Protein backbone atom coordinates (compact mmCIF):
# COMPACT_ATOMS: atom_id res chain seq x y z
CA UNK A 1 0.00 0.00 0.00
CA UNK A 2 1.43 3.44 -0.88
CA UNK A 3 2.45 5.72 1.97
CA UNK A 4 -0.22 8.30 1.03
CA UNK A 5 -2.94 5.65 1.30
CA UNK A 6 -1.68 4.57 4.72
CA UNK A 7 -1.62 8.19 5.97
CA UNK A 8 -5.14 8.75 4.64
CA UNK A 9 -6.43 5.56 6.30
CA UNK A 10 -4.81 6.56 9.59
CA UNK A 11 -6.41 10.01 9.60
CA UNK A 12 -9.86 8.47 9.13
CA UNK A 13 -9.51 6.41 12.28
CA UNK A 14 -8.49 9.38 14.45
CA UNK A 15 -11.06 10.33 17.04
CA UNK A 16 -12.38 13.83 17.46
CA UNK A 17 -11.22 15.60 20.62
CA UNK A 18 -13.39 18.52 21.66
CA UNK A 19 -11.52 21.73 22.34
CA UNK A 20 -12.20 23.27 25.72
CA UNK A 21 -11.73 27.03 25.35
CA UNK A 22 -13.51 27.66 28.65
CA UNK A 23 -10.46 26.22 30.42
CA UNK A 24 -8.01 28.69 28.87
CA UNK A 25 -6.70 31.74 30.70
CA UNK A 26 -7.59 33.98 27.75
CA UNK A 27 -11.22 32.84 27.76
CA UNK A 28 -11.62 33.45 31.50
CA UNK A 29 -9.94 36.86 31.29
CA UNK A 30 -12.19 38.03 28.45
CA UNK A 31 -15.25 36.64 30.19
CA UNK A 32 -14.44 38.50 33.43
CA UNK A 33 -13.66 41.81 31.74
CA UNK A 34 -16.66 41.57 29.45
CA UNK A 35 -18.97 41.02 32.42
CA UNK A 36 -17.42 44.02 34.21
CA UNK A 37 -17.72 46.20 31.12
CA UNK A 38 -21.36 45.22 30.66
CA UNK A 39 -22.15 46.11 34.27
CA UNK A 40 -20.63 49.57 33.80
CA UNK A 41 -22.51 50.36 30.60
Predicted model as a PDB file, atoms N, CA, C, CB and O in Angstrom, pLDDT in the B-factor column:
MODEL        1                                                                  
ATOM      1  N   UNK A   1       0.860  -1.179   0.000  1.00 52.00           N  
ATOM      2  CA  UNK A   1       0.000   0.000   0.000  1.00 52.00           C  
ATOM      3  C   UNK A   1       0.905   1.241   0.000  1.00 52.00           C  
ATOM      4  CB  UNK A   1      -0.978  -0.002   1.244  1.00 52.00           C  
ATOM      5  O   UNK A   1       1.864   1.299   0.771  1.00 52.00           O  
ATOM      6  N   UNK A   2       0.616   2.226  -0.847  1.00 59.00           N  
ATOM      7  CA  UNK A   2       1.433   3.445  -0.884  1.00 59.00           C  
ATOM      8  C   UNK A   2       1.345   4.212   0.431  1.00 59.00           C  
ATOM      9  CB  UNK A   2       0.995   4.346  -2.044  1.00 59.00           C  
ATOM     10  O   UNK A   2       0.360   4.111   1.162  1.00 59.00           O  
ATOM     11  N   UNK A   3       2.386   4.976   0.713  1.00 60.00           N  
ATOM     12  CA  UNK A   3       2.445   5.721   1.970  1.00 60.00           C  
ATOM     13  C   UNK A   3       1.286   6.711   2.097  1.00 60.00           C  
ATOM     14  CB  UNK A   3       3.775   6.461   2.078  1.00 60.00           C  
ATOM     15  O   UNK A   3       0.753   6.906   3.189  1.00 60.00           O  
ATOM     16  N   UNK A   4       0.899   7.332   0.986  1.00 60.00           N  
ATOM     17  CA  UNK A   4      -0.215   8.296   1.026  1.00 60.00           C  
ATOM     18  C   UNK A   4      -1.511   7.609   1.435  1.00 60.00           C  
ATOM     19  CB  UNK A   4      -0.393   8.980  -0.346  1.00 60.00           C  
ATOM     20  O   UNK A   4      -2.307   8.179   2.183  1.00 60.00           O  
ATOM     21  N   UNK A   5      -1.729   6.395   0.953  1.00 59.00           N  
ATOM     22  CA  UNK A   5      -2.942   5.653   1.299  1.00 59.00           C  
ATOM     23  C   UNK A   5      -2.935   5.273   2.775  1.00 59.00           C  
ATOM     24  CB  UNK A   5      -3.073   4.392   0.426  1.00 59.00           C  
ATOM     25  O   UNK A   5      -3.981   5.309   3.423  1.00 59.00           O  
ATOM     26  N   UNK A   6      -1.791   4.915   3.307  1.00 58.00           N  
ATOM     27  CA  UNK A   6      -1.682   4.571   4.724  1.00 58.00           C  
ATOM     28  C   UNK A   6      -1.960   5.805   5.575  1.00 58.00           C  
ATOM     29  CB  UNK A   6      -0.280   3.992   5.046  1.00 58.00           C  
ATOM     30  O   UNK A   6      -2.682   5.715   6.568  1.00 58.00           O  
ATOM     31  N   UNK A   7      -1.400   6.957   5.205  1.00 57.00           N  
ATOM     32  CA  UNK A   7      -1.625   8.187   5.966  1.00 57.00           C  
ATOM     33  C   UNK A   7      -3.092   8.577   5.931  1.00 57.00           C  
ATOM     34  CB  UNK A   7      -0.761   9.330   5.416  1.00 57.00           C  
ATOM     35  O   UNK A   7      -3.641   9.028   6.936  1.00 57.00           O  
ATOM     36  N   UNK A   8      -3.729   8.406   4.786  1.00 58.00           N  
ATOM     37  CA  UNK A   8      -5.141   8.746   4.643  1.00 58.00           C  
ATOM     38  C   UNK A   8      -5.992   7.811   5.511  1.00 58.00           C  
ATOM     39  CB  UNK A   8      -5.578   8.659   3.155  1.00 58.00           C  
ATOM     40  O   UNK A   8      -6.921   8.263   6.180  1.00 58.00           O  
ATOM     41  N   UNK A   9      -5.683   6.527   5.503  1.00 57.00           N  
ATOM     42  CA  UNK A   9      -6.431   5.561   6.303  1.00 57.00           C  
ATOM     43  C   UNK A   9      -6.263   5.850   7.787  1.00 57.00           C  
ATOM     44  CB  UNK A   9      -5.976   4.129   5.985  1.00 57.00           C  
ATOM     45  O   UNK A   9      -7.210   5.702   8.560  1.00 57.00           O  
ATOM     46  N   UNK A  10      -5.068   6.262   8.191  1.00 57.00           N  
ATOM     47  CA  UNK A  10      -4.812   6.564   9.594  1.00 57.00           C  
ATOM     48  C   UNK A  10      -5.607   7.777  10.044  1.00 57.00           C  
ATOM     49  CB  UNK A  10      -3.324   6.796   9.827  1.00 57.00           C  
ATOM     50  O   UNK A  10      -6.139   7.788  11.154  1.00 57.00           O  
ATOM     51  N   UNK A  11      -5.698   8.800   9.203  1.00 59.00           N  
ATOM     52  CA  UNK A  11      -6.409  10.006   9.601  1.00 59.00           C  
ATOM     53  C   UNK A  11      -7.903   9.749   9.740  1.00 59.00           C  
ATOM     54  CB  UNK A  11      -6.162  11.119   8.596  1.00 59.00           C  
ATOM     55  O   UNK A  11      -8.573  10.436  10.511  1.00 59.00           O  
ATOM     56  N   UNK A  12      -8.432   8.790   9.021  1.00 66.00           N  
ATOM     57  CA  UNK A  12      -9.859   8.467   9.127  1.00 66.00           C  
ATOM     58  C   UNK A  12     -10.192   7.804  10.454  1.00 66.00           C  
ATOM     59  CB  UNK A  12     -10.281   7.560   7.982  1.00 66.00           C  
ATOM     60  O   UNK A  12     -11.320   7.910  10.937  1.00 66.00           O  
ATOM     61  N   UNK A  13      -9.230   7.129  11.040  1.00 72.00           N  
ATOM     62  CA  UNK A  13      -9.505   6.412  12.283  1.00 72.00           C  
ATOM     63  C   UNK A  13      -9.258   7.283  13.515  1.00 72.00           C  
ATOM     64  CB  UNK A  13      -8.649   5.159  12.360  1.00 72.00           C  
ATOM     65  O   UNK A  13      -9.536   6.858  14.637  1.00 72.00           O  
ATOM     66  N   UNK A  14      -8.741   8.492  13.317  1.00 77.00           N  
ATOM     67  CA  UNK A  14      -8.486   9.376  14.448  1.00 77.00           C  
ATOM     68  C   UNK A  14      -9.817   9.813  15.066  1.00 77.00           C  
ATOM     69  CB  UNK A  14      -7.652  10.611  14.006  1.00 77.00           C  
ATOM     70  O   UNK A  14     -10.792  10.055  14.355  1.00 77.00           O  
ATOM     71  N   UNK A  15      -9.841   9.906  16.365  1.00 88.00           N  
ATOM     72  CA  UNK A  15     -11.061  10.325  17.043  1.00 88.00           C  
ATOM     73  C   UNK A  15     -11.060  11.840  17.226  1.00 88.00           C  
ATOM     74  CB  UNK A  15     -11.201   9.614  18.406  1.00 88.00           C  
ATOM     75  O   UNK A  15     -10.007  12.473  17.309  1.00 88.00           O  
ATOM     76  N   UNK A  16     -12.239  12.391  17.284  1.00 88.00           N  
ATOM     77  CA  UNK A  16     -12.378  13.834  17.464  1.00 88.00           C  
ATOM     78  C   UNK A  16     -12.231  14.168  18.944  1.00 88.00           C  
ATOM     79  CB  UNK A  16     -13.745  14.338  16.917  1.00 88.00           C  
ATOM     80  O   UNK A  16     -12.865  13.550  19.799  1.00 88.00           O  
ATOM     81  N   UNK A  17     -11.392  15.148  19.232  1.00 89.00           N  
ATOM     82  CA  UNK A  17     -11.222  15.597  20.619  1.00 89.00           C  
ATOM     83  C   UNK A  17     -11.750  17.017  20.706  1.00 89.00           C  
ATOM     84  CB  UNK A  17      -9.715  15.520  21.082  1.00 89.00           C  
ATOM     85  O   UNK A  17     -11.228  17.918  20.050  1.00 89.00           O  
ATOM     86  N   UNK A  18     -12.775  17.220  21.505  1.00 89.00           N  
ATOM     87  CA  UNK A  18     -13.391  18.521  21.662  1.00 89.00           C  
ATOM     88  C   UNK A  18     -12.424  19.493  22.309  1.00 89.00           C  
ATOM     89  CB  UNK A  18     -14.667  18.414  22.483  1.00 89.00           C  
ATOM     90  O   UNK A  18     -11.779  19.176  23.308  1.00 89.00           O  
ATOM     91  N   UNK A  19     -12.331  20.686  21.726  1.00 90.00           N  
ATOM     92  CA  UNK A  19     -11.523  21.734  22.336  1.00 90.00           C  
ATOM     93  C   UNK A  19     -12.279  22.279  23.539  1.00 90.00           C  
ATOM     94  CB  UNK A  19     -11.195  22.870  21.314  1.00 90.00           C  
ATOM     95  O   UNK A  19     -13.510  22.266  23.563  1.00 90.00           O  
ATOM     96  N   UNK A  20     -11.556  22.751  24.518  1.00 92.00           N  
ATOM     97  CA  UNK A  20     -12.195  23.273  25.718  1.00 92.00           C  
ATOM     98  C   UNK A  20     -11.700  24.696  25.971  1.00 92.00           C  
ATOM     99  CB  UNK A  20     -11.908  22.358  26.944  1.00 92.00           C  
ATOM    100  O   UNK A  20     -10.873  24.918  26.855  1.00 92.00           O  
ATOM    101  N   UNK A  21     -12.204  25.661  25.196  1.00 89.00           N  
ATOM    102  CA  UNK A  21     -11.728  27.032  25.354  1.00 89.00           C  
ATOM    103  C   UNK A  21     -12.069  27.623  26.725  1.00 89.00           C  
ATOM    104  CB  UNK A  21     -12.314  27.902  24.265  1.00 89.00           C  
ATOM    105  O   UNK A  21     -11.380  28.524  27.204  1.00 89.00           O  
ATOM    106  N   UNK A  22     -13.120  27.121  27.345  1.00 89.00           N  
ATOM    107  CA  UNK A  22     -13.509  27.660  28.652  1.00 89.00           C  
ATOM    108  C   UNK A  22     -12.470  27.372  29.730  1.00 89.00           C  
ATOM    109  CB  UNK A  22     -14.850  27.085  29.073  1.00 89.00           C  
ATOM    110  O   UNK A  22     -12.539  27.949  30.816  1.00 89.00           O  
ATOM    111  N   UNK A  23     -11.526  26.506  29.458  1.00 91.00           N  
ATOM    112  CA  UNK A  23     -10.461  26.219  30.419  1.00 91.00           C  
ATOM    113  C   UNK A  23      -9.231  27.096  30.217  1.00 91.00           C  
ATOM    114  CB  UNK A  23     -10.063  24.769  30.323  1.00 91.00           C  
ATOM    115  O   UNK A  23      -8.311  27.059  31.034  1.00 91.00           O  
ATOM    116  N   UNK A  24      -9.198  27.883  29.144  1.00 93.00           N  
ATOM    117  CA  UNK A  24      -8.008  28.689  28.873  1.00 93.00           C  
ATOM    118  C   UNK A  24      -8.026  29.986  29.682  1.00 93.00           C  
ATOM    119  CB  UNK A  24      -7.906  29.003  27.374  1.00 93.00           C  
ATOM    120  O   UNK A  24      -9.085  30.502  30.041  1.00 93.00           O  
ATOM    121  N   UNK A  25      -6.844  30.488  29.954  1.00 94.00           N  
ATOM    122  CA  UNK A  25      -6.702  31.741  30.702  1.00 94.00           C  
ATOM    123  C   UNK A  25      -7.304  32.892  29.901  1.00 94.00           C  
ATOM    124  CB  UNK A  25      -5.207  32.027  31.026  1.00 94.00           C  
ATOM    125  O   UNK A  25      -7.970  33.763  30.462  1.00 94.00           O  
ATOM    126  N   UNK A  26      -7.071  32.895  28.603  1.00 93.00           N  
ATOM    127  CA  UNK A  26      -7.591  33.977  27.754  1.00 93.00           C  
ATOM    128  C   UNK A  26      -9.109  34.028  27.811  1.00 93.00           C  
ATOM    129  CB  UNK A  26      -7.127  33.796  26.299  1.00 93.00           C  
ATOM    130  O   UNK A  26      -9.682  35.111  27.927  1.00 93.00           O  
ATOM    131  N   UNK A  27      -9.761  32.897  27.732  1.00 92.00           N  
ATOM    132  CA  UNK A  27     -11.219  32.835  27.765  1.00 92.00           C  
ATOM    133  C   UNK A  27     -11.751  33.401  29.080  1.00 92.00           C  
ATOM    134  CB  UNK A  27     -11.701  31.387  27.572  1.00 92.00           C  
ATOM    135  O   UNK A  27     -12.682  34.207  29.084  1.00 92.00           O  
ATOM    136  N   UNK A  28     -11.157  32.976  30.191  1.00 91.00           N  
ATOM    137  CA  UNK A  28     -11.620  33.452  31.497  1.00 91.00           C  
ATOM    138  C   UNK A  28     -11.374  34.945  31.676  1.00 91.00           C  
ATOM    139  CB  UNK A  28     -10.929  32.679  32.613  1.00 91.00           C  
ATOM    140  O   UNK A  28     -12.195  35.643  32.271  1.00 91.00           O  
ATOM    141  N   UNK A  29     -10.251  35.436  31.166  1.00 92.00           N  
ATOM    142  CA  UNK A  29      -9.940  36.858  31.286  1.00 92.00           C  
ATOM    143  C   UNK A  29     -10.952  37.691  30.507  1.00 92.00           C  
ATOM    144  CB  UNK A  29      -8.513  37.145  30.785  1.00 92.00           C  
ATOM    145  O   UNK A  29     -11.483  38.673  31.025  1.00 92.00           O  
ATOM    146  N   UNK A  30     -11.216  37.302  29.273  1.00 92.00           N  
ATOM    147  CA  UNK A  30     -12.191  38.031  28.451  1.00 92.00           C  
ATOM    148  C   UNK A  30     -13.572  37.962  29.083  1.00 92.00           C  
ATOM    149  CB  UNK A  30     -12.233  37.462  27.016  1.00 92.00           C  
ATOM    150  O   UNK A  30     -14.294  38.959  29.116  1.00 92.00           O  
ATOM    151  N   UNK A  31     -13.937  36.805  29.578  1.00 89.00           N  
ATOM    152  CA  UNK A  31     -15.249  36.641  30.194  1.00 89.00           C  
ATOM    153  C   UNK A  31     -15.411  37.562  31.404  1.00 89.00           C  
ATOM    154  CB  UNK A  31     -15.460  35.184  30.609  1.00 89.00           C  
ATOM    155  O   UNK A  31     -16.462  38.180  31.574  1.00 89.00           O  
ATOM    156  N   UNK A  32     -14.390  37.655  32.234  1.00 89.00           N  
ATOM    157  CA  UNK A  32     -14.439  38.501  33.425  1.00 89.00           C  
ATOM    158  C   UNK A  32     -14.526  39.973  33.047  1.00 89.00           C  
ATOM    159  CB  UNK A  32     -13.211  38.256  34.305  1.00 89.00           C  
ATOM    160  O   UNK A  32     -15.359  40.706  33.580  1.00 89.00           O  
ATOM    161  N   UNK A  33     -13.668  40.405  32.131  1.00 92.00           N  
ATOM    162  CA  UNK A  33     -13.660  41.810  31.744  1.00 92.00           C  
ATOM    163  C   UNK A  33     -14.910  42.194  30.967  1.00 92.00           C  
ATOM    164  CB  UNK A  33     -12.429  42.116  30.919  1.00 92.00           C  
ATOM    165  O   UNK A  33     -15.391  43.321  31.088  1.00 92.00           O  
ATOM    166  N   UNK A  34     -15.433  41.285  30.182  1.00 92.00           N  
ATOM    167  CA  UNK A  34     -16.657  41.569  29.450  1.00 92.00           C  
ATOM    168  C   UNK A  34     -17.817  41.756  30.419  1.00 92.00           C  
ATOM    169  CB  UNK A  34     -16.964  40.444  28.452  1.00 92.00           C  
ATOM    170  O   UNK A  34     -18.625  42.670  30.255  1.00 92.00           O  
ATOM    171  N   UNK A  35     -17.900  40.897  31.421  1.00 86.00           N  
ATOM    172  CA  UNK A  35     -18.967  41.020  32.420  1.00 86.00           C  
ATOM    173  C   UNK A  35     -18.856  42.348  33.156  1.00 86.00           C  
ATOM    174  CB  UNK A  35     -18.914  39.849  33.423  1.00 86.00           C  
ATOM    175  O   UNK A  35     -19.865  43.014  33.390  1.00 86.00           O  
ATOM    176  N   UNK A  36     -17.635  42.737  33.523  1.00 88.00           N  
ATOM    177  CA  UNK A  36     -17.422  44.019  34.210  1.00 88.00           C  
ATOM    178  C   UNK A  36     -17.815  45.180  33.322  1.00 88.00           C  
ATOM    179  CB  UNK A  36     -15.960  44.167  34.643  1.00 88.00           C  
ATOM    180  O   UNK A  36     -18.466  46.122  33.773  1.00 88.00           O  
ATOM    181  N   UNK A  37     -17.420  45.116  32.054  1.00 90.00           N  
ATOM    182  CA  UNK A  37     -17.724  46.204  31.120  1.00 90.00           C  
ATOM    183  C   UNK A  37     -19.225  46.323  30.915  1.00 90.00           C  
ATOM    184  CB  UNK A  37     -17.018  45.978  29.768  1.00 90.00           C  
ATOM    185  O   UNK A  37     -19.753  47.431  30.826  1.00 90.00           O  
ATOM    186  N   UNK A  38     -19.918  45.191  30.841  1.00 89.00           N  
ATOM    187  CA  UNK A  38     -21.362  45.224  30.657  1.00 89.00           C  
ATOM    188  C   UNK A  38     -22.078  45.783  31.879  1.00 89.00           C  
ATOM    189  CB  UNK A  38     -21.878  43.834  30.349  1.00 89.00           C  
ATOM    190  O   UNK A  38     -23.119  46.426  31.746  1.00 89.00           O  
ATOM    191  N   UNK A  39     -21.534  45.547  33.062  1.00 88.00           N  
ATOM    192  CA  UNK A  39     -22.149  46.112  34.267  1.00 88.00           C  
ATOM    193  C   UNK A  39     -22.003  47.632  34.295  1.00 88.00           C  
ATOM    194  CB  UNK A  39     -21.519  45.497  35.530  1.00 88.00           C  
ATOM    195  O   UNK A  39     -22.892  48.339  34.769  1.00 88.00           O  
ATOM    196  N   UNK A  40     -20.877  48.130  33.787  1.00 87.00           N  
ATOM    197  CA  UNK A  40     -20.630  49.568  33.801  1.00 87.00           C  
ATOM    198  C   UNK A  40     -21.397  50.311  32.729  1.00 87.00           C  
ATOM    199  CB  UNK A  40     -19.170  49.836  33.638  1.00 87.00           C  
ATOM    200  O   UNK A  40     -21.621  51.514  32.867  1.00 87.00           O  
ATOM    201  N   UNK A  41     -21.807  49.642  31.666  1.00 78.00           N  
ATOM    202  CA  UNK A  41     -22.509  50.362  30.597  1.00 78.00           C  
ATOM    203  C   UNK A  41     -24.000  50.388  30.799  1.00 78.00           C  
ATOM    204  CB  UNK A  41     -22.202  49.745  29.266  1.00 78.00           C  
ATOM    205  O   UNK A  41     -24.724  50.957  29.982  1.00 78.00           O  
TER     206      UNK A  41                                                      
ENDMDL                                                                          
END                                                                             
